[in-house]
């Protein structure tokens, strides 16, 4: 195993980890909302802006270099999700892409057709479908959340599917609770009913190497800024569907997929940075080797390490009587993301107090609004602690101790 994969080697790549606050080294537990970025990603973006910056499709060197770098990024992201370069669409973020795709797909649907969404999802995979349902007279059906387990009630999915179902919108992992959902099983049921499957992979992709073939989905969207890249978004879609979807576009713009779904000039430096982030993840497995195979090895080791850290976090918070943990337990299939509440304190107050000790955590509903409502935490909010590639045991112990002090 390469030494690069050590926690110390990983941490050395992140200038942000040198930051202190109130005399304490900062421990970043806010990764579910956006991870820190390694120097190599920043360098790749700076190199593009300083040496290759141009618009595309013109016959001079920097424009041709931009074309090549963007195509390279499609190849990298295709390897990342196990798709093809011509199936990779870039955009501002997953939310914007999903609104754009939803309106395009809905052009082919009729009043009375149905879309299934879940109570567990981030609302970026709810609101776009709500919008097209209102615009076109569609019916939205909800797959329930079991609040005792933090899991979607997949056993209820068959009853929601019928010959009017046009799409299942489902998250692969919950950004609030860390739940990993059996998307492949859900997708098989949806396809049996003749429906398409759109997967929100934003919280999944940082923790499980995406495989759109194994997931059996038709669309998969994710955000590189959740896995050590810049603020961009990406969509994978089956080529035939990308070719057919009725998205609005300028007449002179490319008519072929995937560019036909990309409106206007893209964030070139962000796309280059996204590819650099994926290559950085692959590099943790050591030099050489095919990109996806290296990614698989890196993800395997990172998952083992983060699972151990999460178990330490889960057990530490569980020993605090005033703390309530939400979501699947540490032995379930899940990500290293913990949602909790502290009796007598709202989530924002907990976040402010922990920040003074150098522990940066998130608070609120994280746009998983229905989850917070179903848990009865819409007003008080949840505290969210996320384990990332650069998290250490001592940082986990610090945040647990900080919460214990607040409880006392």
Secondary structure as the mmCIF struct_conf table of DSSP 4:
data_model
#
loop_
_struct_conf.conf_type_id
_struct_conf.id
_struct_conf.beg_label_comp_id
_struct_conf.beg_label_asym_id
_struct_conf.beg_label_seq_id
_struct_conf.end_label_comp_id
_struct_conf.end_label_asym_id
_struct_conf.end_label_seq_id
HELX_RH_3T_P HELX_RH_3T_P1 UNK A 3 UNK A 5
BEND BEND1 UNK A 6 UNK A 6
HELX_RH_AL_P HELX_RH_AL_P1 UNK A 7 UNK A 11
TURN_TY1_P TURN_TY1_P1 UNK A 12 UNK A 13
HELX_RH_3T_P HELX_RH_3T_P2 UNK A 15 UNK A 18
STRN STRN1 UNK A 20 UNK A 21
TURN_TY1_P TURN_TY1_P2 UNK A 22 UNK A 23
STRN STRN2 UNK A 24 UNK A 25
STRN STRN3 UNK A 27 UNK A 28
HELX_RH_3T_P HELX_RH_3T_P3 UNK A 31 UNK A 33
HELX_RH_AL_P HELX_RH_AL_P2 UNK A 39 UNK A 51
TURN_TY1_P TURN_TY1_P3 UNK A 52 UNK A 52
BEND BEND2 UNK A 56 UNK A 57
BEND BEND3 UNK A 59 UNK A 60
HELX_RH_AL_P HELX_RH_AL_P3 UNK A 61 UNK A 81
TURN_TY1_P TURN_TY1_P4 UNK A 82 UNK A 82
BEND BEND4 UNK A 83 UNK A 83
HELX_RH_3T_P HELX_RH_3T_P4 UNK A 85 UNK A 87
STRN STRN4 UNK A 88 UNK A 91
BEND BEND5 UNK A 92 UNK A 92
HELX_RH_AL_P HELX_RH_AL_P4 UNK A 94 UNK A 106
TURN_TY1_P TURN_TY1_P5 UNK A 107 UNK A 108
TURN_TY1_P TURN_TY1_P6 UNK A 111 UNK A 112
STRN STRN5 UNK A 114 UNK A 118
TURN_TY1_P TURN_TY1_P7 UNK A 119 UNK A 120
BEND BEND6 UNK A 121 UNK A 121
HELX_RH_3T_P HELX_RH_3T_P5 UNK A 123 UNK A 125
TURN_TY1_P TURN_TY1_P8 UNK A 126 UNK A 126
HELX_RH_AL_P HELX_RH_AL_P5 UNK A 127 UNK A 136
TURN_TY1_P TURN_TY1_P9 UNK A 137 UNK A 137
STRN STRN6 UNK A 139 UNK A 143
HELX_LH_PP_P HELX_LH_PP_P1 UNK A 144 UNK A 144
STRN STRN7 UNK A 145 UNK A 146
TURN_TY1_P TURN_TY1_P10 UNK A 147 UNK A 150
STRN STRN8 UNK A 151 UNK A 152
HELX_RH_3T_P HELX_RH_3T_P6 UNK A 154 UNK A 156
HELX_RH_AL_P HELX_RH_AL_P6 UNK A 157 UNK A 160
TURN_TY1_P TURN_TY1_P11 UNK A 163 UNK A 164
STRN STRN9 UNK A 165 UNK A 171
BEND BEND7 UNK A 172 UNK A 172
STRN STRN10 UNK A 173 UNK A 173
TURN_TY1_P TURN_TY1_P12 UNK A 175 UNK A 177
STRN STRN11 UNK A 179 UNK A 180
HELX_LH_PP_P HELX_LH_PP_P2 UNK A 181 UNK A 181
HELX_RH_AL_P HELX_RH_AL_P7 UNK A 183 UNK A 192
TURN_TY1_P TURN_TY1_P13 UNK A 193 UNK A 194
STRN STRN12 UNK A 196 UNK A 200
HELX_RH_AL_P HELX_RH_AL_P8 UNK A 202 UNK A 205
TURN_TY1_P TURN_TY1_P14 UNK A 206 UNK A 207
BEND BEND8 UNK A 208 UNK A 208
HELX_RH_AL_P HELX_RH_AL_P9 UNK A 212 UNK A 215
TURN_TY1_P TURN_TY1_P15 UNK A 216 UNK A 216
BEND BEND9 UNK A 218 UNK A 218
STRN STRN13 UNK A 219 UNK A 222
HELX_RH_3T_P HELX_RH_3T_P7 UNK A 224 UNK A 226
TURN_TY1_P TURN_TY1_P16 UNK A 227 UNK A 228
BEND BEND10 UNK A 229 UNK A 229
BEND BEND11 UNK A 231 UNK A 231
STRN STRN14 UNK A 233 UNK A 237
HELX_RH_AL_P HELX_RH_AL_P10 UNK A 239 UNK A 244
TURN_TY1_P TURN_TY1_P17 UNK A 251 UNK A 252
BEND BEND12 UNK A 253 UNK A 253
BEND BEND13 UNK A 256 UNK A 256
TURN_TY1_P TURN_TY1_P18 UNK A 257 UNK A 258
HELX_RH_3T_P HELX_RH_3T_P8 UNK A 259 UNK A 261
BEND BEND14 UNK A 264 UNK A 265
HELX_RH_AL_P HELX_RH_AL_P11 UNK A 268 UNK A 283
TURN_TY1_P TURN_TY1_P19 UNK A 284 UNK A 285
BEND BEND15 UNK A 287 UNK A 289
HELX_RH_AL_P HELX_RH_AL_P12 UNK A 291 UNK A 318
TURN_TY1_P TURN_TY1_P20 UNK A 319 UNK A 319
TURN_TY1_P TURN_TY1_P21 UNK A 321 UNK A 322
STRN STRN15 UNK A 323 UNK A 326
BEND BEND16 UNK A 327 UNK A 328
TURN_TY1_P TURN_TY1_P22 UNK A 330 UNK A 331
BEND BEND17 UNK A 332 UNK A 333
STRN STRN16 UNK A 334 UNK A 334
BEND BEND18 UNK A 336 UNK A 336
STRN STRN17 UNK A 337 UNK A 342
TURN_TY1_P TURN_TY1_P23 UNK A 343 UNK A 344
STRN STRN18 UNK A 345 UNK A 345
HELX_RH_AL_P HELX_RH_AL_P13 UNK A 347 UNK A 355
TURN_TY1_P TURN_TY1_P24 UNK A 356 UNK A 358
STRN STRN19 UNK A 359 UNK A 360
STRN STRN20 UNK A 362 UNK A 364
TURN_TY1_P TURN_TY1_P25 UNK A 366 UNK A 367
HELX_RH_AL_P HELX_RH_AL_P14 UNK A 369 UNK A 374
TURN_TY1_P TURN_TY1_P26 UNK A 375 UNK A 376
TURN_TY1_P TURN_TY1_P27 UNK A 378 UNK A 380
STRN STRN21 UNK A 382 UNK A 386
TURN_TY1_P TURN_TY1_P28 UNK A 389 UNK A 390
HELX_RH_AL_P HELX_RH_AL_P15 UNK A 393 UNK A 407
#
